[in-house]
Amino acid sequence: MPQESLHIEDAPGTQPGQRILRLDGALVMTTIFEFQASVRADTSRSLIIDFTGVPYVDSAAIGALVGAYVTRQNNGRSLALVGVRERIHNALKVTRVEQFFRFFDSVSAAEAAPAA
């Protein structure tokens, strides 16, 4: 079985205090450590995670996303997910964590939304 890979691009958003993490690849047990490190290192007021290039996630990734949400909420910072495929959205529904996240169709829509 080939090793999964995940590329993470970290970029500033269009608004002050925004960061964008663009993910490309599967977000699974073997790739979540870099993702978690990127999320933990981010100190922005509003973090936008672009899932457009993510074909699937596993339960470890869902746990990492919930962890990112909780940490950011506890510190008064927001988290938005962009371009989440139906397969991933369904996994979030089944695990009953979907309600924690704000979903957007595009990075520009997430950038324009008020931080919650």
Secondary structure, 3 states (H helix, E strand, C coil): CCCCCEEEEEEECCCCCEEEEEEEECECCCCHHHHHHHHHHCCCCEEEEEEEECCCECHHHHHHHHHHHHHHHHCCCEEEEECCCHHHHHHHHHCCCHHHCEEECCHHHHHHCCCC
